[in-house]
Amino acid sequence: MSSRHYRAQRMYESVVVFKPTLTEDEYNTKLNEVKDFIAKKGGNIVHEEDWGTKNLAYKISGFGHGRYHFFKIFSTNPQLPNDLDFYYKINEDVIRWLNILSKESSEEKAS
């Protein structure tokens, strides 16, 4: 009798707000660092959008606006949101973030 294991295939959404003072090169470098971190933690970015610089509802770390970036991430790693939270928290160029489990998540069999 073979045993079946089920591995949750989860889709996460992550919005990160970077300091508006970053140059375009610094922003791209930070973005690539985030992408590398996601890949290292077993995530696969299936969609992303640069939402540009937007006003914040209130000042955060002295900034009245920030540069928003959206990621849709597929992963079987249930720790990914926690890992991203920690990564964003220690990154001095990130002023706010939000990670959520998308409604698009499903479960698949893994042998």
VEXDREN-742619 format. One record per residue: residue in one letter; y, z, x of N, C-alpha, C in turn. Coordinates in steps of 0.001 Angstrom, whole numbers, padded with zeros to 6 digits, always signed. Example, Ala and Ser with C-alpha at 12.3 -4.5 7.8 and 13.67 -1.06 7.14 Angstrom:
# VEXDREN-742619
a-005690+007800+013190-004500+007800+012300-003300+007800+013200s-002250+007080+012850-001060+007140+013670+000030+007870+012900
***
This chain:
# VEXDREN-742619
m-001170+000000+000838+000000+000000+000000+001244+000000+000892s+002088-000949+000693+003296-001024+001523+004424-000216+000894s+005188+000397+001764+006336+001155+001252+007554+000241+001234r+008389+000448+000242+009611-000342+000125+010802+000554+000379h+011704+000041+001152+012941+000767+001424+014081-000028+000806y+015004+000688+000274+016177+000033-000294+017389+000409+000535r+018114-000575+000924+019324-000350+001701+020494-000844+000857a+021438+000024+000640+022595-000342-000169+023447-001361+000572q+023728-002440-000086+024620-003464+000439+025983-003177-000183r+026867-002608+000580+028142-002166+000024+029291-003081+000436m+030189-003260-000508+031414-004005-000247+032557-002998-000300y+033322-002947+000771+034458-002035+000857+035748-002842+000906e+036804-002213+000453+038136-002782+000599+038963-001800+001410s+039706-002324+002353+040526-001492+003225+041919-002103+003321v+042914-001286+003039+044306-001700+003224+044890-000796+004295v+045468-001407+005307+046059-000646+006405+047525-001050+006522v+048374-000050+006766+049809-000289+006915+050192+000056+008350f+050671-000952+009059+051096-000777+010443+052598-000506+010508k+053012+000104+011599+054441+000328+011833+055173-001014+011791p+056345-001042+011174+057089-002305+011102+057743-002694+012428t+057719-001795+013395+058363-002053+014687+057489-002847+015654l+056231-003111+015279+055340-003880+016152+055814-005327+016252t+055779-005867+017466+056055-007300+017627+054865-008072+017066e+055014-009369+016905+053918-010190+016390+052696-010110+017309d+052919-010127+018624+051808-010018+019579+051127-008653+019484e+051914-007589+019383+051346-006240+019257+050557-006114+017958y+051107-006673+016886+050425-006643+015588+049078-007363+015678n+049064-008550+016263+047816-009308+016396+046804-008579+017270t+047271-007927+018328+046382-007142+019189+045765-005993+018400k+046587-005260+017654+046087-004134+016849+045111-004624+015789l+045416-005751+015172+044543-006323+014154+043187-006683+014745n+043181-007287+015926+041919-007627+016588+041134-006378+016969e+041827-005313+017352+041149-004049+017654+040469-003490+016404v+041142-003574+015262+040548-003108+013999+039317-003946+013673k+039420-005258+013798+038292-006150+013509+037103-005857+014423d+037373-005636+015703+036304-005300+016650+035643-003983+016279f+036443-003005+015868+035900-001704+015470+035000-001857+014247i+035451-002622+013257+034656-002847+012046+033321-003490+012412a+033345-004503+013267+032112-005178+013690+031200-004220+014450k+031783-003399+015322+031000-002436+016106+030294-001423+015204k+030901-001107+014071+030323-000141+013135+029428-000795+012085g+029109-002076+012276+028167-002754+011389+028799-003414+010184g+030102-003577+010202+030783-004222+009086+030990-005705+009336n+031027-006458+008270+031276-007892+008335+032468-008199+007427i+033564-008649+008006+034756-008963+007221+034519-010289+006506v+034510-010235+005167+034263-011448+004385+035557-012061+003858h+036633-011282+003864+037932-011798+003425+039021-010892+003982e+040141-011480+004322+041282-010683+004769+042569-011401+004409e+043620-010626+004235+044930-011177+003899+046010-010372+004599d+046990-011079+005127+048187-010436+005660+049179-010378+004505w+049452-009180+004024+050367-009025+002890+051820-008934+003341g+052047-008966+004629+053405-008964+005155+054061-007593+005131t+055358-007588+005401+056128-006344+005427+056639-006039+004029k+056393-004810+003590+056801-004379+002247+057501-003034+002336n+058368-002792+001365+059013-001485+001265+057996-000449+000819l+058116+000753+001349+057270+001869+000941+057965+002618-000193a+057202+003293-001023+057776+004071-002124+058603+005241-001592y+058227+005733-000426+058943+006826+000240+058713+006675+001738k+059538+007313+002528+059403+007199+003984+058129+007873+004472i+057472+007199+005389+056271+007725+006033+056518+007657+007532s+056418+008790+008190+056666+008872+009637+058023+008269+010008g+058985+008406+009109+060333+007910+009361+060548+006436+009045f+059521+005755+008543+059629+004330+008233+059759+004113+006729g+060674+003236+006347+060873+002901+004940+060100+001670+004506h+059476+000985+005468+058644-000170+005164+057542-000280+006219g+056528-001091+005926+055411-001256+006843+054769-002617+006653r+053945-003000+007600+053241-004289+007546+051822-004057+007038y+051527-004627+005877+050256-004426+005188+049231-005492+005570h+047974-005057+005694+046871-005994+005910+045678-005527+005081f+045044-006474+004396+043915-006202+003504+042637-006779+004096f+041554-005977+004030+040227-006429+004450+039239-006209+003315k+038335-007161+003120+037160-006965+002275+035987-006989+003245i+035230-005895+003276+034208-005695+004306+032847-005470+003658f+031842-006211+004110+030465-006027+003671+029746-005207+004731s+029017-004164+004291+028306-003335+005261+027161-002584+004599t+026126-002329+005385+025045-001453+004937+025217-000059+005525n+026273+000143+006298+026555+001433+006923+027372+002299+005963p+026768+003325+005365+027507+004166+004415+028593+005010+005078q+028575+005111+006397+029584+005891+007125+030833+005076+007453l+030807+003779+007172+031922+002919+007562+033277+003419+007057p+033427+003809+005788+034747+004296+005346+035214+005526+006127n+034306+006438+006420+034667+007628+007198+035046+007257+008628d+034294+006321+009213+034608+005862+010567+035984+005196+010607l+036276+004376+009591+037583+003725+009525+038702+004744+009330d+038464+005739+008471+039463+006799+008276+039825+007449+009607f+038802+007798+010389+039040+008441+011677+039777+007497+012622y+039344+006236+012661+039968+005252+013545+041444+005068+013206y+041744+004906+011929+043140+004739+011514+043961+005995+011806k+043348+007149+011594+044062+008419+011788+044523+008606+013235i+043701+008194+014191+044061+008397+015601+044869+007233+016181n+045057+006176+015393+045821+005017+015857+047299+005258+015566e+048094+005407+016603+049512+005753+016437+050336+004637+015796d+049809+003423+015724+050538+002312+015109+050204+002116+013632v+049311+002943+013103+048961+002907+011681+049686+004058+010996i+050427+003734+009921+051163+004798+009230+050528+005189+007895r+049650+004337+007350+048960+004674+006103+047773+003737+005951w+046760+004172+005191+045584+003347+004941+044878+003840+003693l+044032+002980+003161+043195+003334+002017+041914+002528+002114n+040780+003216+002034+039467+002578+002032+038770+002934+000729i+038236+001929+000036+037521+002194-001214+036225+001389-001256l+035294+001874-002069+034067+001143-002352+034382+000160-003469s+034146-001114-003222+034450-002149-004205+033408-002152-005312k+033799-002614-006475+032863-002738-007596+031850-003851-007362e+032061-004661-006337+031160-005770-006026+029908-005332-005273s+029771-004048-004957+028614-003566-004203+027339-003748-005015s+026243-003943-004299+024946-004095-004951+023884-003460-004077e+022669-003457-004561+021565-002951-003755+020561-004063-003544e+020011-004111-002332+018998-005096-001991+017839-004409-001301k+016683-005025-001439+015504-004507-000764+015548-004836+000712a+015157-003890+001530+015005-004132+002968+013596-003737+003356s+012930-004569+004121+011541-004282+004511+011489-003310+005644
***
